[in-house]
Amino acid sequence: MTTHTPPSSYILKGLIDISVPNSISWQPQTMGWKILFFLLAALTVFLIYRAVKHYHANRYRRQALQALDVINSERPYQAICELFHLIKSVAIYLDPKNASKSGDDLLLFLISTKTNNCIHFHSVLTKRAFNEIWQPEAECTLVPEQVLVLINQFKGWITHHSVVNDTQNNDGVKNND
């Protein structure tokens, strides 16, 4: 087997290294691209800010939905008391004037703030449940299936309600669907 020998030096003698061109800059050369980049960066920062603000403004919704998930519908009286307390807390958070409302007034607030996405809102059943919490537990006539209907109804209301009250004191809560 023969070994390869490099060509004689006279071939490489006149070889000159080629100069490598400068690397191309990734920074835009024209003002238009710089303006476009700045506008896209500003838009991205604005959208992130808005998403974070929306996330923080809807924290009460996430907490209320978590609380709804732990309500046990097998004990109707206790369940509607917890449900009333939760809905009342959300209503007070939305507008502190709701602290004095109960029964028909609270129901009117719920109906006035529900959106078209709350298609299954049972006003009669809700009114009945709001009236039964003031009765002794032995007189509760709701069955667990009706409590489940109320829980699902209020899950929809909490998720989709909209408050457009100009006198509202809580910033960021208005129209956060």
DAZISUL-V996711 format. One record per helix or strand of 2 or more residues. SS is the DSSP state (2 for helix, 1 for strand). FROM is the first residue (numbers start at 0). TO is the last residue. Records with the same first field share a line. If there is no record, write none. Layout:
SS = FROM-TO / FROM-TO
This chain:
2 = 8-11 / 30-56 / 58-68 / 75-93 / 95-99 / 103-112 / 122-131 / 136-138 / 143-159
